[in-house]
Amino acid sequence: EVLLREGELFLGDERFQVLETPGHSPGSVCIYWPSHKALFTGDVIFEMGVGRTDLPGGDSEELISSIEKLARLDVEILLPGHGNPIVGKKRIQRNFEIIREMYYPYLR
C-alpha cells in the first residue's frame, strides 16, 4: 500500500504530478502526466459527470475546488475512473463547462 501526496512522482524517466483532489472522498488524488498531457481523474470527474459527495467524507465545496484545479491543467486526454476517455482539448474544456452549468448549482 502506497500513500500518495501532492507533488512529483517519477517512474523511470517519466514524471507525473500527483494532485490532491478531495471532495468525492478524503484523500482522493488525480495523476497528471505532463509529457502526454494526460489526466487520470479517478472518481472526481467523468464525461458530463462528477463523483458523488453524499457519501461519508464527501464535501461539495472541496469537490468544486478540486475540479477547478484540474480545469487549469493543459490536458488533451482525460481518463476517468468510470466511462470513456475524453480526447481533445476542446472536448475536455467543454466537459468542464457542462459540469459547471449542470452540477455546480446543486453542489453549492
MODELLER restraints for C-alpha pairs under 7 A, 6 or more apart:
rsr = mdl.restraints
at = mdl.atoms
rsr.add(forms.Gaussian(group=physical.xy_distance, feature=features.Distance(at['CA:5:A'], at['CA:18:A']), mean=6.52, stdev=0.5))
rsr.add(forms.Gaussian(group=physical.xy_distance, feature=features.Distance(at['CA:5:A'], at['CA:20:A']), mean=6.56, stdev=0.5))
rsr.add(forms.Gaussian(group=physical.xy_distance, feature=features.Distance(at['CA:6:A'], at['CA:18:A']), mean=4.92, stdev=0.5))
rsr.add(forms.Gaussian(group=physical.xy_distance, feature=features.Distance(at['CA:6:A'], at['CA:19:A']), mean=4.88, stdev=0.5))
rsr.add(forms.Gaussian(group=physical.xy_distance, feature=features.Distance(at['CA:6:A'], at['CA:20:A']), mean=5.37, stdev=0.5))
rsr.add(forms.Gaussian(group=physical.xy_distance, feature=features.Distance(at['CA:7:A'], at['CA:17:A']), mean=5.75, stdev=0.5))
rsr.add(forms.Gaussian(group=physical.xy_distance, feature=features.Distance(at['CA:7:A'], at['CA:18:A']), mean=5.18, stdev=0.5))
rsr.add(forms.Gaussian(group=physical.xy_distance, feature=features.Distance(at['CA:7:A'], at['CA:19:A']), mean=6.83, stdev=0.5))
rsr.add(forms.Gaussian(group=physical.xy_distance, feature=features.Distance(at['CA:8:A'], at['CA:15:A']), mean=6.80, stdev=0.5))
rsr.add(forms.Gaussian(group=physical.xy_distance, feature=features.Distance(at['CA:8:A'], at['CA:16:A']), mean=5.76, stdev=0.5))
rsr.add(forms.Gaussian(group=physical.xy_distance, feature=features.Distance(at['CA:8:A'], at['CA:17:A']), mean=4.62, stdev=0.5))
rsr.add(forms.Gaussian(group=physical.xy_distance, feature=features.Distance(at['CA:8:A'], at['CA:18:A']), mean=5.97, stdev=0.5))
rsr.add(forms.Gaussian(group=physical.xy_distance, feature=features.Distance(at['CA:9:A'], at['CA:15:A']), mean=5.87, stdev=0.5))
rsr.add(forms.Gaussian(group=physical.xy_distance, feature=features.Distance(at['CA:9:A'], at['CA:16:A']), mean=5.04, stdev=0.5))
rsr.add(forms.Gaussian(group=physical.xy_distance, feature=features.Distance(at['CA:9:A'], at['CA:17:A']), mean=6.01, stdev=0.5))
rsr.add(forms.Gaussian(group=physical.xy_distance, feature=features.Distance(at['CA:9:A'], at['CA:18:A']), mean=6.76, stdev=0.5))
rsr.add(forms.Gaussian(group=physical.xy_distance, feature=features.Distance(at['CA:10:A'], at['CA:16:A']), mean=6.14, stdev=0.5))
rsr.add(forms.Gaussian(group=physical.xy_distance, feature=features.Distance(at['CA:15:A'], at['CA:33:A']), mean=6.80, stdev=0.5))
rsr.add(forms.Gaussian(group=physical.xy_distance, feature=features.Distance(at['CA:16:A'], at['CA:31:A']), mean=6.61, stdev=0.5))
rsr.add(forms.Gaussian(group=physical.xy_distance, feature=features.Distance(at['CA:16:A'], at['CA:32:A']), mean=5.68, stdev=0.5))
rsr.add(forms.Gaussian(group=physical.xy_distance, feature=features.Distance(at['CA:16:A'], at['CA:33:A']), mean=4.76, stdev=0.5))
rsr.add(forms.Gaussian(group=physical.xy_distance, feature=features.Distance(at['CA:16:A'], at['CA:34:A']), mean=6.64, stdev=0.5))
rsr.add(forms.Gaussian(group=physical.xy_distance, feature=features.Distance(at['CA:17:A'], at['CA:31:A']), mean=5.74, stdev=0.5))
rsr.add(forms.Gaussian(group=physical.xy_distance, feature=features.Distance(at['CA:17:A'], at['CA:32:A']), mean=5.00, stdev=0.5))
rsr.add(forms.Gaussian(group=physical.xy_distance, feature=features.Distance(at['CA:17:A'], at['CA:33:A']), mean=6.45, stdev=0.5))
rsr.add(forms.Gaussian(group=physical.xy_distance, feature=features.Distance(at['CA:18:A'], at['CA:29:A']), mean=6.57, stdev=0.5))
rsr.add(forms.Gaussian(group=physical.xy_distance, feature=features.Distance(at['CA:18:A'], at['CA:30:A']), mean=6.06, stdev=0.5))
rsr.add(forms.Gaussian(group=physical.xy_distance, feature=features.Distance(at['CA:18:A'], at['CA:31:A']), mean=4.86, stdev=0.5))
rsr.add(forms.Gaussian(group=physical.xy_distance, feature=features.Distance(at['CA:18:A'], at['CA:32:A']), mean=6.51, stdev=0.5))
rsr.add(forms.Gaussian(group=physical.xy_distance, feature=features.Distance(at['CA:19:A'], at['CA:29:A']), mean=5.39, stdev=0.5))
rsr.add(forms.Gaussian(group=physical.xy_distance, feature=features.Distance(at['CA:19:A'], at['CA:30:A']), mean=5.20, stdev=0.5))
rsr.add(forms.Gaussian(group=physical.xy_distance, feature=features.Distance(at['CA:19:A'], at['CA:31:A']), mean=6.17, stdev=0.5))
rsr.add(forms.Gaussian(group=physical.xy_distance, feature=features.Distance(at['CA:20:A'], at['CA:27:A']), mean=6.92, stdev=0.5))
rsr.add(forms.Gaussian(group=physical.xy_distance, feature=features.Distance(at['CA:20:A'], at['CA:28:A']), mean=6.10, stdev=0.5))
rsr.add(forms.Gaussian(group=physical.xy_distance, feature=features.Distance(at['CA:20:A'], at['CA:29:A']), mean=4.49, stdev=0.5))
rsr.add(forms.Gaussian(group=physical.xy_distance, feature=features.Distance(at['CA:20:A'], at['CA:30:A']), mean=6.58, stdev=0.5))
rsr.add(forms.Gaussian(group=physical.xy_distance, feature=features.Distance(at['CA:21:A'], at['CA:28:A']), mean=5.25, stdev=0.5))
rsr.add(forms.Gaussian(group=physical.xy_distance, feature=features.Distance(at['CA:21:A'], at['CA:29:A']), mean=5.01, stdev=0.5))
rsr.add(forms.Gaussian(group=physical.xy_distance, feature=features.Distance(at['CA:21:A'], at['CA:30:A']), mean=6.44, stdev=0.5))
rsr.add(forms.Gaussian(group=physical.xy_distance, feature=features.Distance(at['CA:21:A'], at['CA:66:A']), mean=4.80, stdev=0.5))
rsr.add(forms.Gaussian(group=physical.xy_distance, feature=features.Distance(at['CA:22:A'], at['CA:28:A']), mean=5.02, stdev=0.5))
rsr.add(forms.Gaussian(group=physical.xy_distance, feature=features.Distance(at['CA:22:A'], at['CA:62:A']), mean=5.85, stdev=0.5))
rsr.add(forms.Gaussian(group=physical.xy_distance, feature=features.Distance(at['CA:22:A'], at['CA:63:A']), mean=6.04, stdev=0.5))
rsr.add(forms.Gaussian(group=physical.xy_distance, feature=features.Distance(at['CA:22:A'], at['CA:66:A']), mean=6.45, stdev=0.5))
rsr.add(forms.Gaussian(group=physical.xy_distance, feature=features.Distance(at['CA:23:A'], at['CA:53:A']), mean=6.47, stdev=0.5))
rsr.add(forms.Gaussian(group=physical.xy_distance, feature=features.Distance(at['CA:23:A'], at['CA:58:A']), mean=5.21, stdev=0.5))
rsr.add(forms.Gaussian(group=physical.xy_distance, feature=features.Distance(at['CA:23:A'], at['CA:59:A']), mean=4.57, stdev=0.5))
rsr.add(forms.Gaussian(group=physical.xy_distance, feature=features.Distance(at['CA:23:A'], at['CA:60:A']), mean=5.89, stdev=0.5))
rsr.add(forms.Gaussian(group=physical.xy_distance, feature=features.Distance(at['CA:23:A'], at['CA:62:A']), mean=4.55, stdev=0.5))
rsr.add(forms.Gaussian(group=physical.xy_distance, feature=features.Distance(at['CA:23:A'], at['CA:63:A']), mean=3.74, stdev=0.5))
rsr.add(forms.Gaussian(group=physical.xy_distance, feature=features.Distance(at['CA:24:A'], at['CA:43:A']), mean=6.93, stdev=0.5))
rsr.add(forms.Gaussian(group=physical.xy_distance, feature=features.Distance(at['CA:24:A'], at['CA:44:A']), mean=6.14, stdev=0.5))
rsr.add(forms.Gaussian(group=physical.xy_distance, feature=features.Distance(at['CA:24:A'], at['CA:51:A']), mean=5.21, stdev=0.5))
rsr.add(forms.Gaussian(group=physical.xy_distance, feature=features.Distance(at['CA:24:A'], at['CA:52:A']), mean=5.56, stdev=0.5))
rsr.add(forms.Gaussian(group=physical.xy_distance, feature=features.Distance(at['CA:24:A'], at['CA:53:A']), mean=5.02, stdev=0.5))
rsr.add(forms.Gaussian(group=physical.xy_distance, feature=features.Distance(at['CA:24:A'], at['CA:58:A']), mean=4.86, stdev=0.5))
rsr.add(forms.Gaussian(group=physical.xy_distance, feature=features.Distance(at['CA:24:A'], at['CA:59:A']), mean=6.56, stdev=0.5))
rsr.add(forms.Gaussian(group=physical.xy_distance, feature=features.Distance(at['CA:24:A'], at['CA:63:A']), mean=6.20, stdev=0.5))
rsr.add(forms.Gaussian(group=physical.xy_distance, feature=features.Distance(at['CA:25:A'], at['CA:57:A']), mean=5.41, stdev=0.5))
rsr.add(forms.Gaussian(group=physical.xy_distance, feature=features.Distance(at['CA:25:A'], at['CA:58:A']), mean=5.05, stdev=0.5))
rsr.add(forms.Gaussian(group=physical.xy_distance, feature=features.Distance(at['CA:26:A'], at['CA:57:A']), mean=5.86, stdev=0.5))
rsr.add(forms.Gaussian(group=physical.xy_distance, feature=features.Distance(at['CA:30:A'], at['CA:40:A']), mean=5.63, stdev=0.5))
rsr.add(forms.Gaussian(group=physical.xy_distance, feature=features.Distance(at['CA:30:A'], at['CA:41:A']), mean=4.88, stdev=0.5))
rsr.add(forms.Gaussian(group=physical.xy_distance, feature=features.Distance(at['CA:30:A'], at['CA:42:A']), mean=6.36, stdev=0.5))
rsr.add(forms.Gaussian(group=physical.xy_distance, feature=features.Distance(at['CA:31:A'], at['CA:39:A']), mean=5.84, stdev=0.5))
rsr.add(forms.Gaussian(group=physical.xy_distance, feature=features.Distance(at['CA:31:A'], at['CA:40:A']), mean=5.08, stdev=0.5))
rsr.add(forms.Gaussian(group=physical.xy_distance, feature=features.Distance(at['CA:31:A'], at['CA:41:A']), mean=6.81, stdev=0.5))
rsr.add(forms.Gaussian(group=physical.xy_distance, feature=features.Distance(at['CA:32:A'], at['CA:38:A']), mean=5.88, stdev=0.5))
rsr.add(forms.Gaussian(group=physical.xy_distance, feature=features.Distance(at['CA:32:A'], at['CA:39:A']), mean=4.48, stdev=0.5))
rsr.add(forms.Gaussian(group=physical.xy_distance, feature=features.Distance(at['CA:32:A'], at['CA:40:A']), mean=6.31, stdev=0.5))
rsr.add(forms.Gaussian(group=physical.xy_distance, feature=features.Distance(at['CA:33:A'], at['CA:39:A']), mean=6.23, stdev=0.5))
rsr.add(forms.Gaussian(group=physical.xy_distance, feature=features.Distance(at['CA:37:A'], at['CA:74:A']), mean=6.22, stdev=0.5))
rsr.add(forms.Gaussian(group=physical.xy_distance, feature=features.Distance(at['CA:37:A'], at['CA:75:A']), mean=4.68, stdev=0.5))
rsr.add(forms.Gaussian(group=physical.xy_distance, feature=features.Distance(at['CA:37:A'], at['CA:76:A']), mean=5.37, stdev=0.5))
rsr.add(forms.Gaussian(group=physical.xy_distance, feature=features.Distance(at['CA:37:A'], at['CA:77:A']), mean=6.38, stdev=0.5))
rsr.add(forms.Gaussian(group=physical.xy_distance, feature=features.Distance(at['CA:38:A'], at['CA:75:A']), mean=5.69, stdev=0.5))
rsr.add(forms.Gaussian(group=physical.xy_distance, feature=features.Distance(at['CA:38:A'], at['CA:76:A']), mean=6.12, stdev=0.5))
rsr.add(forms.Gaussian(group=physical.xy_distance, feature=features.Distance(at['CA:38:A'], at['CA:77:A']), mean=4.64, stdev=0.5))
rsr.add(forms.Gaussian(group=physical.xy_distance, feature=features.Distance(at['CA:38:A'], at['CA:78:A']), mean=5.89, stdev=0.5))
rsr.add(forms.Gaussian(group=physical.xy_distance, feature=features.Distance(at['CA:39:A'], at['CA:75:A']), mean=6.50, stdev=0.5))
rsr.add(forms.Gaussian(group=physical.xy_distance, feature=features.Distance(at['CA:39:A'], at['CA:77:A']), mean=6.29, stdev=0.5))
rsr.add(forms.Gaussian(group=physical.xy_distance, feature=features.Distance(at['CA:39:A'], at['CA:78:A']), mean=4.91, stdev=0.5))
rsr.add(forms.Gaussian(group=physical.xy_distance, feature=features.Distance(at['CA:39:A'], at['CA:79:A']), mean=5.89, stdev=0.5))
rsr.add(forms.Gaussian(group=physical.xy_distance, feature=features.Distance(at['CA:40:A'], at['CA:78:A']), mean=6.24, stdev=0.5))
rsr.add(forms.Gaussian(group=physical.xy_distance, feature=features.Distance(at['CA:40:A'], at['CA:79:A']), mean=4.71, stdev=0.5))
rsr.add(forms.Gaussian(group=physical.xy_distance, feature=features.Distance(at['CA:40:A'], at['CA:80:A']), mean=5.84, stdev=0.5))
rsr.add(forms.Gaussian(group=physical.xy_distance, feature=features.Distance(at['CA:41:A'], at['CA:79:A']), mean=6.06, stdev=0.5))
rsr.add(forms.Gaussian(group=physical.xy_distance, feature=features.Distance(at['CA:41:A'], at['CA:80:A']), mean=4.79, stdev=0.5))
rsr.add(forms.Gaussian(group=physical.xy_distance, feature=features.Distance(at['CA:41:A'], at['CA:81:A']), mean=6.37, stdev=0.5))
rsr.add(forms.Gaussian(group=physical.xy_distance, feature=features.Distance(at['CA:42:A'], at['CA:80:A']), mean=5.17, stdev=0.5))
rsr.add(forms.Gaussian(group=physical.xy_distance, feature=features.Distance(at['CA:42:A'], at['CA:81:A']), mean=4.06, stdev=0.5))
rsr.add(forms.Gaussian(group=physical.xy_distance, feature=features.Distance(at['CA:43:A'], at['CA:51:A']), mean=5.18, stdev=0.5))
rsr.add(forms.Gaussian(group=physical.xy_distance, feature=features.Distance(at['CA:43:A'], at['CA:80:A']), mean=6.75, stdev=0.5))
rsr.add(forms.Gaussian(group=physical.xy_distance, feature=features.Distance(at['CA:43:A'], at['CA:81:A']), mean=5.48, stdev=0.5))
rsr.add(forms.Gaussian(group=physical.xy_distance, feature=features.Distance(at['CA:44:A'], at['CA:50:A']), mean=5.62, stdev=0.5))
rsr.add(forms.Gaussian(group=physical.xy_distance, feature=features.Distance(at['CA:44:A'], at['CA:51:A']), mean=4.88, stdev=0.5))
rsr.add(forms.Gaussian(group=physical.xy_distance, feature=features.Distance(at['CA:45:A'], at['CA:51:A']), mean=6.06, stdev=0.5))
rsr.add(forms.Gaussian(group=physical.xy_distance, feature=features.Distance(at['CA:45:A'], at['CA:80:A']), mean=6.42, stdev=0.5))
rsr.add(forms.Gaussian(group=physical.xy_distance, feature=features.Distance(at['CA:46:A'], at['CA:80:A']), mean=5.29, stdev=0.5))
rsr.add(forms.Gaussian(group=physical.xy_distance, feature=features.Distance(at['CA:46:A'], at['CA:82:A']), mean=6.71, stdev=0.5))
rsr.add(forms.Gaussian(group=physical.xy_distance, feature=features.Distance(at['CA:46:A'], at['CA:83:A']), mean=6.86, stdev=0.5))
rsr.add(forms.Gaussian(group=physical.xy_distance, feature=features.Distance(at['CA:47:A'], at['CA:86:A']), mean=6.83, stdev=0.5))
rsr.add(forms.Gaussian(group=physical.xy_distance, feature=features.Distance(at['CA:47:A'], at['CA:95:A']), mean=6.47, stdev=0.5))
rsr.add(forms.Gaussian(group=physical.xy_distance, feature=features.Distance(at['CA:48:A'], at['CA:95:A']), mean=5.86, stdev=0.5))
rsr.add(forms.Gaussian(group=physical.xy_distance, feature=features.Distance(at['CA:48:A'], at['CA:98:A']), mean=6.48, stdev=0.5))
rsr.add(forms.Gaussian(group=physical.xy_distance, feature=features.Distance(at['CA:48:A'], at['CA:99:A']), mean=6.01, stdev=0.5))
rsr.add(forms.Gaussian(group=physical.xy_distance, feature=features.Distance(at['CA:49:A'], at['CA:99:A']), mean=6.45, stdev=0.5))
rsr.add(forms.Gaussian(group=physical.xy_distance, feature=features.Distance(at['CA:53:A'], at['CA:59:A']), mean=5.49, stdev=0.5))
rsr.add(forms.Gaussian(group=physical.xy_distance, feature=features.Distance(at['CA:53:A'], at['CA:60:A']), mean=5.79, stdev=0.5))
rsr.add(forms.Gaussian(group=physical.xy_distance, feature=features.Distance(at['CA:60:A'], at['CA:107:A']), mean=5.22, stdev=0.5))
rsr.add(forms.Gaussian(group=physical.xy_distance, feature=features.Distance(at['CA:60:A'], at['CA:108:A']), mean=6.72, stdev=0.5))
rsr.add(forms.Gaussian(group=physical.xy_distance, feature=features.Distance(at['CA:61:A'], at['CA:108:A']), mean=6.82, stdev=0.5))
rsr.add(forms.Gaussian(group=physical.xy_distance, feature=features.Distance(at['CA:71:A'], at['CA:96:A']), mean=6.74, stdev=0.5))
rsr.add(forms.Gaussian(group=physical.xy_distance, feature=features.Distance(at['CA:75:A'], at['CA:89:A']), mean=6.22, stdev=0.5))
rsr.add(forms.Gaussian(group=physical.xy_distance, feature=features.Distance(at['CA:76:A'], at['CA:87:A']), mean=5.89, stdev=0.5))
rsr.add(forms.Gaussian(group=physical.xy_distance, feature=features.Distance(at['CA:76:A'], at['CA:88:A']), mean=4.86, stdev=0.5))
rsr.add(forms.Gaussian(group=physical.xy_distance, feature=features.Distance(at['CA:76:A'], at['CA:89:A']), mean=4.71, stdev=0.5))
rsr.add(forms.Gaussian(group=physical.xy_distance, feature=features.Distance(at['CA:77:A'], at['CA:85:A']), mean=6.91, stdev=0.5))
rsr.add(forms.Gaussian(group=physical.xy_distance, feature=features.Distance(at['CA:77:A'], at['CA:86:A']), mean=5.85, stdev=0.5))
rsr.add(forms.Gaussian(group=physical.xy_distance, feature=features.Distance(at['CA:77:A'], at['CA:87:A']), mean=4.69, stdev=0.5))
rsr.add(forms.Gaussian(group=physical.xy_distance, feature=features.Distance(at['CA:77:A'], at['CA:88:A']), mean=6.31, stdev=0.5))
rsr.add(forms.Gaussian(group=physical.xy_distance, feature=features.Distance(at['CA:78:A'], at['CA:85:A']), mean=5.60, stdev=0.5))
rsr.add(forms.Gaussian(group=physical.xy_distance, feature=features.Distance(at['CA:78:A'], at['CA:86:A']), mean=5.06, stdev=0.5))
rsr.add(forms.Gaussian(group=physical.xy_distance, feature=features.Distance(at['CA:78:A'], at['CA:87:A']), mean=6.47, stdev=0.5))
rsr.add(forms.Gaussian(group=physical.xy_distance, feature=features.Distance(at['CA:79:A'], at['CA:85:A']), mean=4.69, stdev=0.5))
rsr.add(forms.Gaussian(group=physical.xy_distance, feature=features.Distance(at['CA:79:A'], at['CA:86:A']), mean=6.68, stdev=0.5))
rsr.add(forms.Gaussian(group=physical.xy_distance, feature=features.Distance(at['CA:86:A'], at['CA:92:A']), mean=6.24, stdev=0.5))
